[in-house]
Structures are given as C-alpha cells and as structure tokens.
Amino acid sequence: MCQMSMHSHFVRCNCQSWEFMENICNILFSRLKAKGLVSVEIQRLIKDTFNILDNMEQITSRSVNQYLERLGWEQHMFDDYTFELVLFLFENKKPNFMK
C-alpha cells in the first residue's frame, strides 16, 4: 500500500504497472516527509502542484516552486529530482480529487 494513501485517489494508468506507480508515490512521500511535511500537507501540495501544472505552458521546477511560494508554501518545495517524480505522476495519472 502506498504510504501517501494517494493510491485510492488515483485512477489506474494504462501505461504503467500499479506497483511501479506505487513505488514512485512512496519515494515522493519519503522525500517530502523528510522536508517535514505530514500526509495531509503532502496531498495538498500535490493537488496545488497539479493545479499549477494544468495551467502552465512552460513547466520547470523553478517556475512551479515560484507559484507554490505565492500560494504560501515554503521556498524551493521541490528539488529537481522530486519535481520529476511529481511531473511523472501528473503526466501519467490524475488523482480523483482533482475532478
């Protein structure tokens, strides 16, 4: 089971196995937890990030971090590696709570 408890919020992706996506989810959760975030904050951060990505033409970790900062998140929420994990999830599946 994905530690982030996000698995129940995701629709199944045809292009990747569920186990692979769960591993990505667990790595992302661990990295964000190491920054001091708790589960509910991580879920909110991912939701905010997906909203930003939905409305951006030029997607970079720097630009997403700037938008997140405007929303009240700390500076530099995502390093490049963590951002790539989020971007992968965004490009491959969307959580149900985004609908």
LINFENJO-V543853 format. One record per backbone hydrogen bond with DSSP energy under -0.5 kcal/mol. CO is the residue of the C=O (numbers start at 0). NH is the residue of the N-H. If there is no record, write none. Layout:
CO:NH / CO:NH
//
This chain:
1:4 / 5:8 / 5:9 / 6:9 / 8:95 / 11:13 / 16:20 / 17:21 / 18:22 / 19:23 / 20:24 / 21:25 / 22:26 / 23:27 / 24:28 / 25:29 / 26:30 / 27:31 / 28:32 / 29:33 / 30:34 / 31:34 / 31:36 / 32:35 / 37:40 / 37:41 / 38:42 / 39:43 / 40:44 / 41:45 / 42:46 / 43:47 / 44:48 / 45:49 / 46:50 / 47:51 / 48:52 / 49:53 / 50:54 / 51:54 / 52:55 / 56:58 / 57:59 / 59:63 / 60:64 / 61:65 / 62:66 / 63:67 / 64:68 / 65:69 / 66:70 / 67:72 / 68:71 / 73:76 / 78:82 / 79:83 / 80:84 / 81:85 / 82:86 / 83:87 / 84:88 / 85:89 / 86:90 / 87:91 / 88:92 / 93:10 / 94:97 / 95:98
//
